[in-house]
Amino acid sequence: MDKVLLGGNAQLDATFSYIAINSPVTSPNTDGFDIAHSSNILIEDSYIKSGDDCIALNGGSFFVNATGVTCGPGHGI
Protein backbone atom coordinates (compact mmCIF):
# COMPACT_ATOMS: atom_id res chain seq x y z
CA MET A 1 0.00 0.00 0.00
CA ASP A 2 1.35 3.44 -0.88
CA LYS A 3 -0.89 5.72 1.19
CA VAL A 4 -4.25 6.15 2.91
CA LEU A 5 -6.22 9.34 2.25
CA LEU A 6 -9.19 10.27 4.42
CA GLY A 7 -11.10 13.41 3.57
CA GLY A 8 -13.52 15.00 1.18
CA ASN A 9 -16.61 13.52 2.79
CA ALA A 10 -16.47 13.09 6.55
CA GLN A 11 -14.97 9.83 7.75
CA LEU A 12 -16.32 8.65 11.09
CA ASP A 13 -15.36 5.77 13.39
CA ALA A 14 -12.67 4.10 11.26
CA THR A 15 -10.01 1.68 12.52
CA PHE A 16 -6.85 0.77 10.61
CA SER A 17 -4.95 -2.20 12.04
CA TYR A 18 -1.83 -3.99 10.81
CA ILE A 19 -1.35 -1.64 7.85
CA ALA A 20 2.03 -1.62 6.08
CA ILE A 21 2.83 1.44 3.99
CA ASN A 22 6.15 1.31 2.19
CA SER A 23 6.86 4.32 -0.04
CA PRO A 24 10.35 5.15 -1.32
CA VAL A 25 12.23 7.41 1.09
CA THR A 26 13.20 9.71 -1.77
CA SER A 27 9.63 10.22 -2.98
CA PRO A 28 8.22 13.68 -2.16
CA ASN A 29 4.67 14.28 -0.93
CA THR A 30 4.05 10.69 0.08
CA ASP A 31 2.23 10.98 3.40
CA GLY A 32 1.41 7.59 4.85
CA PHE A 33 -1.96 8.65 6.28
CA ASP A 34 -3.39 12.01 5.21
CA ILE A 35 -6.40 12.70 7.43
CA ALA A 36 -8.85 15.59 6.97
CA HIS A 37 -12.44 16.22 8.11
CA SER A 38 -12.48 12.95 10.06
CA SER A 39 -13.25 11.90 13.61
CA ASN A 40 -12.84 8.85 15.83
CA ILE A 41 -9.98 7.44 13.76
CA LEU A 42 -7.71 4.72 15.21
CA ILE A 43 -4.44 3.69 13.58
CA GLU A 44 -2.86 0.77 15.44
CA ASP A 45 -0.10 -1.80 15.15
CA SER A 46 1.06 -0.50 11.77
CA TYR A 47 4.31 0.26 9.93
CA ILE A 48 4.67 3.46 7.90
CA LYS A 49 7.69 4.23 5.72
CA SER A 50 7.33 7.37 3.63
CA GLY A 51 9.23 10.24 2.07
CA ASP A 52 7.00 12.80 3.80
CA ASP A 53 4.74 12.72 6.88
CA CYS A 54 3.92 9.35 8.40
CA ILE A 55 0.58 10.67 9.63
CA ALA A 56 -0.62 14.12 8.55
CA LEU A 57 -3.54 15.64 10.48
CA ASN A 58 -5.40 18.37 8.63
CA GLY A 59 -8.30 20.68 9.40
CA GLY A 60 -11.57 19.32 10.67
CA SER A 61 -10.02 16.22 12.27
CA PHE A 62 -10.46 15.27 15.90
CA PHE A 63 -10.24 12.22 18.16
CA VAL A 64 -7.46 10.65 16.08
CA ASN A 65 -5.41 8.04 17.97
CA ALA A 66 -2.23 6.32 16.80
CA THR A 67 -0.83 3.51 18.96
CA GLY A 68 1.80 0.88 18.27
CA VAL A 69 2.81 2.64 15.04
CA THR A 70 6.37 2.40 13.72
CA CYS A 71 7.12 5.54 11.76
CA GLY A 72 10.19 6.41 9.75
CA PRO A 73 12.04 7.57 7.96
CA GLY A 74 10.05 10.63 7.10
CA HIS A 75 8.85 13.66 8.99
CA GLY A 76 6.94 11.88 11.73
CA ILE A 77 3.42 12.68 12.81
Number of C-alpha atoms within 10 A of each C-alpha: 10 15 19 15 12 19 15 10 9 12 16 14 11 14 12 13 15 12 16 17 20 17 19 14 14 11 11 13 10 22 27 29 21 17 24 20 17 23 18 14 20 15 19 17 14 17 19 25 24 29 20 23 23 26 23 16 18 14 10 12 19 15 11 16 12 15 11 12 18 16 19 18 15 20 14 17 15
